[in-house]
Amino acid sequence: MGSALAVRIVFVPVVLLLAFPPAVHSDPPAAGQEPAPRILLDAAPRAIEYQLSRLSNAELSRVERKPDDPRYRLVYYALLTRKGLGREYVDEAMAALIKMDKASQTTVLLEALSKIDAGDEETAGKLLKVLLGQPADELRKSRDSLTKAIEGAPAAPGTPWVLQGAYGGSLLAGTDARAVWDAAAGREGHTVALLRSVPYLGNAKELRGQLFDPIAALLANSKEPAARAAALSALPWTRADATAFRLIARDVLERSDPEVHAAAIRALQQLPKEAWPAAEIPPLVRALVEGLKATAPDLRTEPSNIDAMQLAEKLADGLPDEARRAARRDLRAMGVQVVRIQTLPEQMSFDLKWFVVEAGKSVQIVFSNPDVMSHNLLVGKPGSLREIATASGQLTISADPNVKSFVPDSPLVLQATRLLNWGETDRLGFDAPAEPGEYPFLCTFPGHWVRMYGVMLVVSSLDAWEANRTVPTDPMTNRPFAAQRH
């Protein structure tokens, strides 16, 4: 015991050793089982939180917990706020804390948001969706909690997650969005928090529409980068029309501030093709292409530039044939082709059925999972869909974070993401195969592949394909795909 303590003193200050005793593990497990970590629950709260913070996600998910014992309260909050855990742990933790604290779901989620690190947008976003996905009547019952969160939150530059949740909840619980806006405007930094809550307001279309005019006025009058960036990100959620397009495009064309410019590009991606004014597209595509040309080649794969490439590629669809082909030639000459694919919540489906890339050229697939179920994405050799699916069905999920679960060790598998939990994103960067053909992509979580599949069409020349477009064959029906997107 003494020698073990001496070793710890080398790495941890003595004061921390006294305040935060090490996590204690259970007796040796049965053969083939991992030990379930034990936590010293009689320690001070900070000590318990420290023990929990040292556990991996797999270890945390196995920690003993009892929903009727208040001593496990911090264990449940750790599950609720840990990055990368699935929705089932969020639901379990919320149910236990609501019962344990005799509190509303809103109160529990606001406290959880107050515990999330400022940089952990992924975890905060998941909890904000749960909080602001509640019926308005439920949020009205918790108005006191929402008000308390607003009055107790620090001002800028923190704009903590709890403040975003409180303003979003106040908007949904009330009947006058402008009154909530005016209240936020009277507190330093609170308007930014309100704006950042807007994308999480779900189906409240009329409410979001009430925010268009004050957001447009802010963009007309404010030069402050954080406020402008937040306003641009919120604007597509209030109106999806040509007026919104023009307001956002102005900041893409002016390139006044990197944060604002990046936010404007992301905002334009949210607007449907029907919102694009035809006359506005050519100068916008030119501005994006020229901006990318002026960027050092080794910086073009940064997320903001990847977003710019994808927006230019998307907008090029609105150009006349020759201009479209010229714009896409310029984009391909700069390097990476970006393809965004995401799951459709509760539909067990990818949003994209097929896409086309040029043989041997660099590709980056950005795969996002907003679904509560776990999903991955594999790319296989032509004709391999069923064989990969069959092989993956023999596998089990791995507790090792370095192992990609349900990915067969097979030469048929060319590329694969890790298994993504709810709200996570992964990126696949690779050179497209040299051989043209129809390469299937699929999710290999057991049972998912029969609905979650598509085709990466590899062509020898994108210029030639643009001039004479072809559609790949659905590998399940052996007929050409009827549409490119679900």
Beta strands, then each sheet from edge to edge (+ up, - down):
strand 1: 24-25
strand 2: 37-38
strand 3: 337-342
strand 4: 354-358
strand 5: 362-369
strand 6: 378-380
strand 7: 413-416
strand 8: 424-431
strand 9: 437-442
strand 10: 453-459
sheet 1: 1+ 2-
sheet 2: 3+ 5+ 8-
sheet 3: 4+ 10+ 9- 6+ 7-
end
